Amino acid sequence: NVKHVDWYDFIPNEDGSDNAKVEASTFSRDDYDLLIGSDLVNWEEDVRPLISTMKYFLSGDRDTKAILMLSVENRKALPTFLELIESEFTYVETKNMSIMNKAEELPLLLITLSMQKPK
């Protein structure tokens, strides 16, 4: 089941409760086993909404994981994102990787996130 997600819809209220857009949406925390994303971290102002969205979907009762693949080049927000995920998620695994594009090697970062420790 694939759905469009707007990160700014998942920013919690100041008291930590879900905002009205989430309450009125068709999204349920427990409907997903895996979140997949690529090239998500570009602008610093989007880091916290992205983290809030991932926390929403990963905080259900199941062992849901997020798998992200990011280019490490020209990502101004990447240091902020990496720092925040370490404090916001129970399980964070990062792996440096690369792909070849013609004769050029492109560095990538594979990130796996979860709110639960792996079994």
C-alpha positions in Angstrom: 0.0 0.0 0.0 1.7 3.2 -1.2 0.5 6.6 0.0 1.7 10.2 -0.4 2.9 11.7 2.9 3.3 15.4 3.7 5.9 15.7 6.5 4.3 18.9 7.9 1.1 17.0 8.6 2.8 14.9 11.3 4.3 17.6 13.5 2.8 16.9 17.0 1.0 19.6 19.0 3.0 21.2 21.8 1.5 18.8 24.3 2.8 15.8 22.2 -0.7 14.8 20.9 -1.3 14.2 17.2 -2.3 17.3 15.3 -5.8 17.6 13.7 -4.5 16.7 10.2 -3.2 13.4 11.5 -6.4 12.6 13.4 -8.5 13.3 10.3 -6.2 11.3 8.0 -6.5 7.8 6.7 -3.0 6.9 8.1 -2.7 4.4 10.9 0.6 3.8 12.7 0.0 0.0 12.6 -0.7 -0.2 8.9 2.9 -0.2 7.9 5.8 -2.6 8.3 8.4 -0.6 6.4 9.0 3.0 5.4 11.3 3.6 2.4 12.7 6.9 1.4 15.5 8.3 -0.7 17.0 11.8 -1.1 14.9 13.1 1.8 17.4 15.4 3.6 17.9 18.6 1.6 16.9 21.6 3.7 17.5 22.2 7.4 13.9 23.4 8.0 12.5 20.0 6.8 14.6 17.9 9.2 12.3 18.1 12.2 9.1 17.5 10.2 10.7 14.5 8.6 11.8 13.1 11.9 8.3 13.7 13.4 6.7 11.8 10.5 9.1 8.9 10.8 8.5 8.7 14.6 4.7 8.7 14.0 4.9 5.7 11.7 7.6 3.9 13.7 5.9 4.3 17.1 3.2 1.7 16.7 3.1 -1.7 18.4 4.9 -3.5 15.6 8.6 -3.6 14.8 8.3 -1.2 11.9 11.6 0.0 10.3 12.5 2.9 8.1 15.2 2.4 5.4 16.6 5.6 3.9 19.2 6.0 1.1 20.8 9.4 0.9 23.4 11.0 -1.2 26.0 12.6 1.1 27.0 15.2 -1.4 25.5 18.7 -1.3 23.3 17.9 1.7 23.5 20.9 4.0 21.0 19.4 6.5 22.6 16.0 6.7 24.8 16.7 9.8 21.7 18.0 11.7 19.6 15.0 10.6 22.3 12.5 11.7 22.7 14.2 15.1 18.9 14.2 15.7 18.2 10.7 14.7 20.7 9.4 17.2 18.7 11.0 20.0 15.2 10.4 18.6 15.3 6.7 17.6 16.0 3.6 19.7 17.9 1.9 16.8 20.0 3.7 14.3 22.3 2.0 11.8 24.3 3.9 9.2 26.4 2.4 6.4 28.6 4.2 4.0 28.1 2.9 0.5 28.6 4.1 -3.0 27.4 3.5 -6.6 29.2 4.0 -9.8 27.6 6.3 -12.4 29.6 5.9 -15.6 33.2 6.5 -14.3 32.2 8.5 -11.3 31.7 7.0 -7.8 28.8 8.6 -5.8 28.9 8.3 -2.0 25.7 7.2 -0.3 24.5 6.7 3.2 22.1 3.8 4.0 20.2 4.4 7.3 18.0 2.0 9.1 15.8 3.4 11.9 13.4 1.8 14.5 11.8 2.8 17.7 12.5 -0.8 19.0 15.7 -2.6 19.5 16.4 -5.4 17.0 15.5 -8.9 18.1 
